[in-house]
Amino acid sequence: MIQDPEYSRRLAQNLLELLSPYEEELIQLERDIPAFAPLRRAVGIVIAEACYAISDRPVAQDSLVPPMDDQAEQTR
């Protein structure tokens, strides 16, 4: 299992770049041959998962609490 989140994001980005043109082609093929719909949906799901992996950033703990020199802290 991959432990480095940045490496995972790079892999997902590569997958996205690789599959996007295929999805475009499958969309065109699906219009003429509806039997391509399941394959187009499967590729679309993989692309959506890759996008999620790319955009899934952990929330930094620092952003959960206001800084100590915050204006509200000074009025207490």
Secondary structure, DSSP 4 states (H G I P E B T S, - for coil): ----HHHHHHHHHHHHHHHHHHHHHHHHHHHH-GGGHHHHHHHHHHHHHHHHHHH--PPPGGGGS--TT-HHHHT-
